Amino acid sequence: MKRWFIIALLAASAAALAQVPGPTASEAETEAATSIVKCMVAGLPEDWGIAVMEVNLEKPFDETGAVRYLVGRGDATTASEPFQPCDPKQPALTLLEARKLQPEARRGWIGARVTVFRDGRFGIYYGYPK
């Protein structure tokens, strides 16, 4: 029951992001982010506080790379314990597919970090080659 409440909260957060002035995600990008977060939340322990998915690619536009999922329990501010989402491949593949929806100048990332907090906040941060 708590998982469904959190998933609903995360969906509401994604919808709220679409209303924020300035550069925002497209509807398709928001749907991709919501799908990623739902899968991550499905595999979390009951006492989680923060969850992270990290994707690392060797070079821009790679179709495969390394992915890891980490969780922090309780009031932890960092995630250090591995966990398994609903499907270990699905969130990373969704993120790689969503890359096609990004503006061309933003597609060349080599790293991405999806951070989810228990209160429904989440963010996706991209790293680019130097």
DSSP file (Angstrom, degrees, kcal/mol; ACC not computed):
  #  RESIDUE AA STRUCTURE BP1 BP2  ACC     N-H-->O    O-->H-N    N-H-->O    O-->H-N    TCO  KAPPA ALPHA  PHI   PSI    X-CA   Y-CA   Z-CA
    1    1 A M     >        0   0    0      0, 0.0     4,-1.7     0, 0.0     5,-0.1   0.000 360.0 360.0 360.0 -42.8    0.0    0.0    0.0
    2    2 A K  H  >  +     0   0    0      1,-0.2     4,-2.4     2,-0.2     5,-0.2   0.873 360.0  57.3 -63.2 -36.8    2.8    2.4    0.9
    3    3 A R  H  > S+     0   0    0      1,-0.2     4,-2.8     2,-0.2    -1,-0.2   0.913 105.5  49.6 -60.9 -42.3    4.5    1.8   -2.5
    4    4 A W  H  > S+     0   0    0      2,-0.2     4,-2.4     1,-0.2    -1,-0.2   0.878 109.8  51.5 -66.1 -36.7    1.3    2.8   -4.4
    5    5 A F  H  X S+     0   0    0     -4,-1.7     4,-2.3     2,-0.2    -1,-0.2   0.929 112.1  46.3 -62.9 -44.8    1.1    6.0   -2.3
    6    6 A I  H  X S+     0   0    0     -4,-2.4     4,-2.7     2,-0.2    -2,-0.2   0.908 111.4  51.5 -65.3 -42.0    4.7    6.8   -3.1
    7    7 A I  H  X S+     0   0    0     -4,-2.8     4,-2.3     2,-0.2    -1,-0.2   0.912 111.0  48.5 -61.6 -41.7    4.2    6.0   -6.8
    8    8 A A  H  X S+     0   0    0     -4,-2.4     4,-2.2     2,-0.2    -2,-0.2   0.901 111.3  50.3 -63.9 -40.4    1.2    8.4   -6.9
    9    9 A L  H  X S+     0   0    0     -4,-2.3     4,-2.1     2,-0.2    -2,-0.2   0.900 110.7  49.1 -63.5 -41.7    3.3   11.0   -5.2
   10   10 A L  H  X S+     0   0    0     -4,-2.7     4,-2.3     2,-0.2    -2,-0.2   0.890 109.9  51.2 -66.0 -39.4    6.0   10.6   -7.7
   11   11 A A  H  X S+     0   0    0     -4,-2.3     4,-2.2     2,-0.2    -2,-0.2   0.900 109.8  50.3 -64.3 -40.0    3.6   10.9  -10.6
   12   12 A A  H  X S+     0   0    0     -4,-2.2     4,-2.3     2,-0.2    -2,-0.2   0.888 109.1  52.0 -64.5 -38.5    2.2   14.1   -9.1
   13   13 A S  H  X S+     0   0    0     -4,-2.1     4,-2.1     2,-0.2    -2,-0.2   0.907 108.9  50.1 -63.3 -41.9    5.7   15.4   -8.8
   14   14 A A  H  X S+     0   0    0     -4,-2.3     4,-1.1     1,-0.2    -2,-0.2   0.908 111.2  48.7 -63.3 -41.3    6.3   14.7  -12.5
   15   15 A A  H  < S+     0   0    0     -4,-2.2     4,-0.4     1,-0.2     3,-0.3   0.888 109.6  52.5 -65.6 -38.3    3.1   16.4  -13.4
   16   16 A A  H >< S+     0   0    0     -4,-2.3     3,-1.5     1,-0.2     4,-0.4   0.869 102.2  59.8 -65.2 -36.3    4.1   19.4  -11.3
   17   17 A L  H >< S+     0   0    0     -4,-2.1     3,-1.2     1,-0.3    -1,-0.2   0.855  97.2  60.2 -60.2 -34.0    7.5   19.6  -13.1
   18   18 A A  T 3< S+     0   0    0     -4,-1.1    -1,-0.3    -3,-0.3    -2,-0.2   0.702 103.2  52.7 -67.0 -18.1    5.6   20.1  -16.4
   19   19 A Q  T <  S+     0   0    0     -3,-1.5    -1,-0.2    -4,-0.4    -2,-0.2   0.507  82.7 109.6 -94.2  -6.2    4.1   23.3  -14.9
   20   20 A V  S <  S-     0   0    0     -3,-1.2    -3,-0.0    -4,-0.4    -4,-0.0  -0.525  74.0-116.7 -74.0 132.8    7.4   24.9  -13.8
   21   21 A P  S    S+     0   0    0      0, 0.0    -1,-0.1     0, 0.0    -2,-0.1  -0.277  78.5  34.7 -65.0 156.2    8.3   28.0  -15.9
   22   22 A G  S    S-     0   0    0      2,-0.0     2,-0.2     0, 0.0    -2,-0.0  -0.508 113.0  -3.9  96.1-167.4   11.6   27.7  -17.9
   23   23 A P  S    S+     0   0    0      0, 0.0     2,-0.3     0, 0.0    -3,-0.0  -0.405  75.7 174.0 -63.8 126.3   13.0   24.7  -19.7
   24   24 A T        -     0   0    0     -2,-0.2     2,-0.1    -6,-0.1    -6,-0.1  -0.865  34.2 -94.2-130.4 164.6   10.9   21.7  -18.9
   25   25 A A        -     0   0    0     -2,-0.3    77,-0.0     1,-0.1     2,-0.0  -0.450  42.4-113.2 -74.2 149.6   10.7   18.1  -20.0
   26   26 A S     >  -     0   0    0     -2,-0.1     4,-2.5     1,-0.1     5,-0.2  -0.271  33.2-101.6 -72.1 169.6    8.4   17.1  -22.8
   27   27 A E  H  > S+     0   0    0      1,-0.2     4,-2.3     2,-0.2     5,-0.2   0.900 125.5  50.5 -60.0 -40.6    5.4   14.9  -22.1
   28   28 A A  H  > S+     0   0    0      2,-0.2     4,-2.1     1,-0.2    -1,-0.2   0.891 110.4  48.9 -66.5 -39.0    7.3   11.9  -23.5
   29   29 A E  H  > S+     0   0    0      2,-0.2     4,-2.5     1,-0.2    -2,-0.2   0.898 110.9  50.8 -66.2 -39.2   10.4   12.7  -21.3
   30   30 A T  H  X S+     0   0    0     -4,-2.5     4,-2.5     2,-0.2    -2,-0.2   0.904 109.9  50.0 -64.1 -41.4    8.1   13.0  -18.3
   31   31 A E  H  X S+     0   0    0     -4,-2.3     4,-2.3     2,-0.2    -2,-0.2   0.900 110.6  49.9 -63.0 -40.7    6.5    9.6  -19.1
   32   32 A A  H  X S+     0   0    0     -4,-2.1     4,-2.4     2,-0.2    -2,-0.2   0.930 111.3  48.6 -63.5 -45.1    9.9    8.0  -19.4
   33   33 A A  H  X S+     0   0    0     -4,-2.5     4,-2.6     1,-0.2    -2,-0.2   0.907 111.1  50.2 -61.7 -42.3   11.1    9.5  -16.1
   34   34 A T  H  X S+     0   0    0     -4,-2.5     4,-2.5     1,-0.2    -1,-0.2   0.900 110.1  50.6 -63.3 -40.9    7.9    8.3  -14.4
   35   35 A S  H  X S+     0   0    0     -4,-2.3     4,-1.9     2,-0.2    -2,-0.2   0.912 111.4  48.4 -62.3 -43.5    8.4    4.8  -15.8
   36   36 A I  H  X S+     0   0    0     -4,-2.4     4,-2.2     1,-0.2    -2,-0.2   0.942 113.2  46.9 -61.4 -48.4   12.0    4.7  -14.5
   37   37 A V  H  X S+     0   0    0     -4,-2.6     4,-2.9     1,-0.2     5,-0.2   0.899 109.3  53.8 -64.2 -41.9   11.0    5.9  -11.1
   38   38 A K  H  X S+     0   0    0     -4,-2.5     4,-1.7     1,-0.2    -1,-0.2   0.916 110.7  46.6 -59.1 -43.2    8.1    3.4  -10.8
   39   39 A C  H  X S+     0   0    0     -4,-1.9    47,-1.9     2,-0.2     4,-0.7   0.901 112.8  49.6 -67.5 -39.8   10.4    0.5  -11.6
   40   40 A M  H >< S+     0   0    0     -4,-2.2     3,-1.3    45,-0.2     4,-0.2   0.951 110.2  49.8 -61.7 -48.5   13.0    1.7   -9.1
   41   41 A V  H >< S+     0   0    0     -4,-2.9     3,-1.5     1,-0.3    -1,-0.2   0.835 100.0  66.5 -61.3 -33.6   10.5    2.1   -6.3
   42   42 A A  H 3< S+     0   0    0     -4,-1.7    -1,-0.3     1,-0.3    -2,-0.2   0.772 104.9  43.4 -60.5 -26.3    9.1   -1.4   -6.9
   43   43 A G  T << S+     0   0    0     -3,-1.3    41,-0.5    -4,-0.7    -1,-0.3   0.345  89.7 112.4-102.5   7.7   12.4   -2.9   -5.8
   44   44 A L    <   -     0   0    0     -3,-1.5     7,-0.0    -4,-0.2     2,-0.0  -0.499  68.9-112.5 -85.2 148.9   13.1   -0.8   -2.7
   45   45 A P    >   -     0   0    0      0, 0.0     3,-1.5     0, 0.0    -1,-0.1  -0.348  34.3-106.6 -70.3 160.2   13.1   -2.0    0.9
   46   46 A E  T 3  S+     0   0    0      1,-0.3    -2,-0.1    -2,-0.0     0, 0.0   0.811 116.5  51.3 -58.2 -33.5   10.4   -0.6    3.2
   47   47 A D  T 3  S+     0   0    0     26,-0.0    27,-3.9     2,-0.0    -1,-0.3   0.097  79.7 137.9 -96.9  24.1   12.7    1.7    5.1
   48   48 A W  E <   +A   73   0A   0     -3,-1.5    25,-0.3    25,-0.3     3,-0.1  -0.314  24.6 173.1 -70.1 152.5   14.3    3.4    2.1
   49   49 A G  E     +     0   0A   0     23,-3.1    69,-2.0     1,-0.5     2,-0.3   0.579  69.0  16.8-125.8 -32.4   14.9    7.1    2.1
   50   50 A I  E     -AB  72 117A   0     22,-1.8    22,-3.0    67,-0.2    -1,-0.5  -0.996  60.8-169.4-145.6 141.0   16.9    7.8   -1.1
   51   51 A A  E     -AB  71 116A   0     65,-2.6    65,-3.0    -2,-0.3     2,-0.4  -0.988   5.7-169.1-133.9 144.2   17.4    5.7   -4.2
   52   52 A V  E     -AB  70 115A   0     18,-3.1    18,-2.7    -2,-0.4     2,-0.5  -0.991  12.7-164.9-136.2 138.6   19.8    6.2   -7.1
   53   53 A M  E     -AB  69 114A   0     61,-2.3    61,-2.8    -2,-0.4     2,-0.5  -0.996  14.8-166.5-117.3 127.6   20.4    4.8  -10.6
   54   54 A E  E     -AB  68 113A   0     14,-2.7    14,-1.9    -2,-0.5     2,-0.5  -0.963   4.5-171.6-116.1 129.7   23.7    5.5  -12.2
   55   55 A V  E     -AB  67 112A   0     57,-2.8    57,-2.3    -2,-0.5     2,-0.4  -0.983   3.8-172.8-119.5 127.8   24.3    4.9  -15.9
   56   56 A N  E     -AB  66 111A   0     10,-2.9    10,-2.5    -2,-0.5     2,-0.3  -0.985   0.8-170.1-125.7 127.5   27.9    5.3  -17.3
   57   57 A L        -     0   0    0     53,-3.6     8,-0.1    -2,-0.4    -2,-0.0  -0.828  26.0-134.3-111.7 150.8   28.7    5.1  -21.0
   58   58 A E  S    S-     0   0    0      6,-0.4    -1,-0.1    -2,-0.3     7,-0.1   0.897  88.5  -1.5 -69.4 -40.0   32.2    4.9  -22.5
   59   59 A K  S >  S-     0   0    0     50,-0.1     3,-1.7    -3,-0.1    -1,-0.2  -0.965  94.5 -71.7-147.3 161.1   31.4    7.5  -25.1
   60   60 A P  T 3  S+     0   0    0      0, 0.0    48,-0.1     0, 0.0    50,-0.1  -0.213 114.7  17.0 -55.2 144.0   28.4    9.7  -26.2
   61   61 A F  T 3  S+     0   0    0     48,-0.6    49,-0.1    46,-0.4    47,-0.1   0.481  83.3 154.1  71.9   7.0   25.6    7.9  -28.0
   62   62 A D    <   -     0   0    0     -3,-1.7    -1,-0.2     1,-0.1     3,-0.0  -0.334  39.8-147.5 -58.3 147.9   26.7    4.5  -26.8
   63   63 A E  S    S+     0   0    0      1,-0.0     2,-0.3    34,-0.0    -1,-0.1   0.563  78.5  36.8 -95.0 -12.1   23.7    2.0  -26.6
   64   64 A T        +     0   0    0     32,-0.0    -6,-0.4     2,-0.0     2,-0.3  -0.940  64.2 137.4-136.9 159.7   25.1    0.1  -23.7
   65   65 A G        -     0   0    0     -2,-0.3     2,-0.4    -8,-0.1    -8,-0.2  -0.937  52.9 -55.5-173.6-166.7   27.0    0.9  -20.6
   66   66 A A  E     -A   56   0A   0    -10,-2.5   -10,-2.9    -2,-0.3     2,-0.4  -0.745  46.7-175.7 -94.7 140.2   27.3    0.1  -16.9
   67   67 A V  E     +A   55   0A   0     -2,-0.4     2,-0.3   -12,-0.2   -12,-0.2  -0.992   4.8 178.0-134.6 143.4   24.4    0.6  -14.6
   68   68 A R  E     -A   54   0A   0    -14,-1.9   -14,-2.7    -2,-0.4     2,-0.4  -0.996  16.5-147.9-144.6 151.4   24.0    0.3  -10.8
   69   69 A Y  E     -A   53   0A   0     -2,-0.3    14,-1.3    14,-0.3     2,-0.3  -0.972  19.4-178.8-120.8 127.1   21.2    0.9   -8.4
   70   70 A L  E     -AC  52  82A   0    -18,-2.7   -18,-3.1    -2,-0.4     2,-0.3  -0.946   7.1-164.4-130.0 148.6   21.8    2.1   -4.8
   71   71 A V  E     -AC  51  81A   0     10,-2.8    10,-2.2    -2,-0.3     9,-1.4  -0.965   8.7-154.8-131.3 147.2   19.6    2.8   -1.8
   72   72 A G  E     -A   50   0A   0    -22,-3.0   -23,-3.1    -2,-0.3   -22,-1.8  -0.980  23.2-136.4-117.2 135.5   20.0    4.7    1.4
   73   73 A R  E >   -A   48   0A   0     -2,-0.4     3,-1.8   -25,-0.3   -25,-0.3  -0.594  57.3 -20.4 -95.0 153.0   17.8    3.7    4.3
   74   74 A G  T 3  S-     0   0    0    -27,-3.9    -2,-0.1     1,-0.3     0, 0.0  -0.303 130.5 -10.0  60.5-126.6   16.0    5.9    6.8
   75   75 A D  T 3  S+     0   0    0     -2,-0.1    -1,-0.3   -26,-0.1    -2,-0.1   0.208  92.9 142.5 -92.1  14.8   17.4    9.4    7.0
   76   76 A A    <   -     0   0    0     -3,-1.8    -4,-0.1     1,-0.1     3,-0.0  -0.239  39.9-159.5 -57.2 142.6   20.5    8.6    4.9
   77   77 A T  S    S+     0   0    0    -27,-0.0     2,-0.3     1,-0.0    -1,-0.1   0.495  75.9  48.5-101.4  -7.3   21.5   11.4    2.6
   78   78 A T  S    S-     0   0    0     -5,-0.1     2,-0.5   -28,-0.1   -28,-0.1  -0.933  77.3-130.7-129.2 156.3   23.5    9.1    0.3
   79   79 A A        +     0   0    0     -2,-0.3    -7,-0.3     1,-0.1   -28,-0.1  -0.918  40.2 146.3-107.7 127.2   22.8    5.8   -1.3
   80   80 A S        +     0   0    0     -9,-1.4    -8,-0.2    -2,-0.5    -1,-0.1   0.476  44.8  86.1-137.0  -9.0   25.4    3.1   -0.8
   81   81 A E  E    S-C   71   0A   0    -10,-2.2   -10,-2.8     1,-0.0    -1,-0.1  -0.856  75.7-121.1-102.3 128.2   23.6   -0.3   -0.6
   82   82 A P  E     +C   70   0A   0      0, 0.0     2,-0.3     0, 0.0   -12,-0.2  -0.303  33.9 175.8 -64.6 148.8   22.7   -2.1   -3.8
   83   83 A F        -     0   0    0    -14,-1.3   -14,-0.3   -39,-0.0   -39,-0.1  -0.951  27.1-123.4-143.9 165.2   19.1   -3.0   -4.7
   84   84 A Q        -     0   0    0    -41,-0.5   -14,-0.0    -2,-0.3   -16,-0.0  -0.953  22.1-148.7-115.1 121.5   17.3   -4.5   -7.6
   85   85 A P        -     0   0    0      0, 0.0   -45,-0.2     0, 0.0   -46,-0.1  -0.014  46.9 -77.7 -72.2-172.7   14.5   -2.6   -9.4
   86   86 A C  S    S+     0   0    0    -47,-1.9   -46,-0.1     1,-0.3   -47,-0.1   0.846 124.0   4.8 -57.4 -34.1   11.5   -4.3  -11.0
   87   87 A D  S    S-     0   0    0      1,-0.1    -1,-0.3   -48,-0.0     3,-0.1  -0.910  70.8-143.2-151.0 119.1   13.8   -5.2  -14.0
   88   88 A P  S    S+     0   0    0      0, 0.0     4,-0.3     0, 0.0    -2,-0.1   0.745 100.7  40.1 -60.6 -23.4   17.5   -4.4  -13.9
   89   89 A K  S  > S+     0   0    0      2,-0.1     4,-2.6     3,-0.1     5,-0.3   0.819  98.7  73.5 -92.5 -34.5   17.6   -3.5  -17.6
   90   90 A Q  H  > S+     0   0    0      1,-0.2     4,-2.6     2,-0.2     5,-0.2   0.876  95.2  46.7 -56.5 -50.6   14.3   -1.6  -18.1
   91   91 A P  H  > S+     0   0    0      0, 0.0     4,-2.2     0, 0.0    -1,-0.2   0.924 115.9  45.6 -61.1 -42.6   15.1    1.8  -16.3
   92   92 A A  H  > S+     0   0    0     -4,-0.3     4,-2.4     2,-0.2    -2,-0.2   0.916 114.2  48.2 -65.9 -42.6   18.5    2.1  -18.1
   93   93 A L  H  X S+     0   0    0     -4,-2.6     4,-2.3     2,-0.2    -1,-0.2   0.883 110.4  52.3 -64.9 -37.6   17.1    1.2  -21.5
   94   94 A T  H  X S+     0   0    0     -4,-2.6     4,-2.5    -5,-0.3    -1,-0.2   0.910 109.9  48.9 -62.9 -42.3   14.2    3.7  -20.9
   95   95 A L  H  X S+     0   0    0     -4,-2.2     4,-1.1    -5,-0.2    -2,-0.2   0.915 111.6  48.6 -64.3 -43.4   16.7    6.4  -20.2
   96   96 A L  H  < S+     0   0    0     -4,-2.4     4,-0.4     1,-0.2    -2,-0.2   0.882 113.3  47.9 -63.8 -37.8   18.8    5.6  -23.3
   97   97 A E  H >< S+     0   0    0     -4,-2.3     3,-1.3     1,-0.2     4,-0.3   0.884 107.0  55.9 -69.5 -38.5   15.6    5.6  -25.4
   98   98 A A  H >X S+     0   0    0     -4,-2.5     3,-1.9     1,-0.3     4,-0.5   0.745  89.7  76.6 -65.9 -22.6   14.5    8.9  -23.9
   99   99 A R  G >< S+     0   0    0     -4,-1.1     3,-1.3     1,-0.3    -1,-0.3   0.848  85.5  62.9 -54.7 -34.5   17.8   10.4  -25.0
  100  100 A K  G <4 S+     0   0    0     -3,-1.3    -1,-0.3    -4,-0.4    -2,-0.2   0.729  99.7  54.4 -64.2 -21.4   16.3   10.5  -28.5
  101  101 A L  G <4 S+     0   0    0     -3,-1.9    -1,-0.3    -4,-0.3    -2,-0.2   0.569  89.7  96.8 -89.0 -10.9   13.7   12.9  -27.2
  102  102 A Q  S << S-     0   0    0     -3,-1.3     5,-0.1    -4,-0.5   -77,-0.0  -0.401  91.6 -88.2 -76.8 154.8   16.2   15.4  -25.9
  103  103 A P    >>  -     0   0    0      0, 0.0     3,-2.2     0, 0.0     4,-0.6  -0.329  45.0-109.9 -56.7 146.7   17.3   18.4  -27.8
  104  104 A E  G >4 S+     0   0    0      1,-0.3     3,-1.1     2,-0.2     4,-0.3   0.833 116.8  58.2 -52.3 -39.1   20.3   17.5  -30.0
  105  105 A A  G 34 S+     0   0    0      1,-0.2    -1,-0.3     2,-0.1     3,-0.2   0.700 108.8  46.4 -66.9 -18.8   22.7   19.5  -27.9
  106  106 A R  G X4 S+     0   0    0     -3,-2.2     3,-0.5     1,-0.1    -1,-0.2   0.462  89.9  83.3-102.1  -2.7   21.8   17.5  -24.8
  107  107 A R  T <<  +     0   0    0     -3,-1.1   -46,-0.4    -4,-0.6    -1,-0.1   0.653  69.8  79.4 -77.6 -15.5   22.0   14.0  -26.3
  108  108 A G  T 3   +     0   0    0     -4,-0.3    -1,-0.2    -3,-0.2    -2,-0.1   0.081  61.7 139.9 -86.0  26.6   25.8   13.5  -26.0
  109  109 A W    <   -     0   0    0     -3,-0.5   -48,-0.6    19,-0.1    19,-0.2  -0.315  35.7-168.9 -70.3 153.0   25.8   12.6  -22.3
  110  110 A I  S    S+     0   0    0     17,-2.9   -53,-3.6     1,-0.3     2,-0.3   0.415  72.9  34.3-118.0  -5.5   28.1    9.8  -21.0
  111  111 A G  E     -BD  56 127A   0     16,-1.5    16,-3.2   -55,-0.2     2,-0.3  -0.995  59.4-175.7-148.9 146.4   26.7    9.6  -17.5
  112  112 A A  E     -BD  55 126A   0    -57,-2.3   -57,-2.8    -2,-0.3     2,-0.4  -0.998   6.2-164.6-143.4 143.4   23.3    9.9  -15.9
  113  113 A R  E     -BD  54 125A   0     12,-2.5    12,-2.4    -2,-0.3     2,-0.6  -0.975   2.5-165.0-132.3 118.2   22.1    9.8  -12.3
  114  114 A V  E     -BD  53 124A   0    -61,-2.8   -61,-2.3    -2,-0.4     2,-0.5  -0.915  12.0-170.0-102.0 120.8   18.5    9.4  -11.4
  115  115 A T  E     -BD  52 123A   0      8,-2.5     8,-2.1    -2,-0.6     2,-0.4  -0.949   3.6-172.8-116.2 130.6   17.9   10.3   -7.7
  116  116 A V  E     -BD  51 122A   0    -65,-3.0   -65,-2.6    -2,-0.5     2,-0.3  -0.981   6.2-158.9-124.9 132.2   14.5    9.6   -6.0
  117  117 A F  E >   -B   50   0A   0      4,-3.1     3,-2.2    -2,-0.4   -67,-0.2  -0.835  28.3-118.9-109.3 150.1   13.6   10.7   -2.5
  118  118 A R  T 3  S+     0   0    0    -69,-2.0   -68,-0.1    -2,-0.3    -1,-0.1   0.780 110.1  64.4 -57.9 -29.8   10.9    9.1   -0.4
  119  119 A D  T 3  S-     0   0    0    -70,-0.3    -1,-0.3     1,-0.1     3,-0.1   0.443 124.3 -97.1 -78.6   3.2    8.9   12.3   -0.3
  120  120 A G  S <  S+     0   0    0     -3,-2.2     2,-0.1     1,-0.4    -2,-0.1   0.268  82.2 129.9 104.6 -12.1    8.3   12.2   -4.0
  121  121 A R        +     0   0    0     -5,-0.1    -4,-3.1  -108,-0.1    -1,-0.4  -0.491  28.0 164.0 -73.4 146.3   11.1   14.5   -5.3
  122  122 A F  E     -D  116   0A   0     -6,-0.2     2,-0.3    -2,-0.1    -6,-0.2  -0.983  13.7-173.5-155.4 161.0   13.3   13.2   -8.0
  123  123 A G  E     -D  115   0A   0     -8,-2.1    -8,-2.5    -2,-0.3     2,-0.5  -0.990  17.7-141.8-153.3 157.0   15.8   14.4  -10.5
  124  124 A I  E     -D  114   0A   0     -2,-0.3     2,-0.4   -10,-0.2   -10,-0.2  -0.992  19.8-171.0-123.9 124.3   17.9   13.3  -13.5
  125  125 A Y  E     -D  113   0A   0    -12,-2.4   -12,-2.5    -2,-0.5     2,-0.4  -0.949   7.1-153.6-118.0 134.0   21.4   14.8  -13.8
  126  126 A Y  E     -D  112   0A   0     -2,-0.4     2,-0.4   -14,-0.2   -14,-0.2  -0.842   1.9-151.2-110.8 144.3   23.5   14.2  -16.9
  127  127 A G  E     -D  111   0A   0    -16,-3.2   -17,-2.9    -2,-0.4   -16,-1.5  -0.933  13.1-160.8-112.6 138.3   27.3   14.2  -17.2
  128  128 A Y        -     0   0    0     -2,-0.4   -19,-0.1   -19,-0.2   -22,-0.0  -0.836  27.4 -96.1-117.5 153.1   29.0   15.3  -20.5
  129  129 A P              0   0    0      0, 0.0    -1,-0.1     0, 0.0   -21,-0.0  -0.288 360.0 360.0 -64.6 153.2   32.5   14.6  -21.7
  130  130 A K              0   0    0      0, 0.0    -2,-0.0     0, 0.0     0, 0.0   0.450 360.0 360.0 -85.8 360.0   35.1   17.3  -21.1
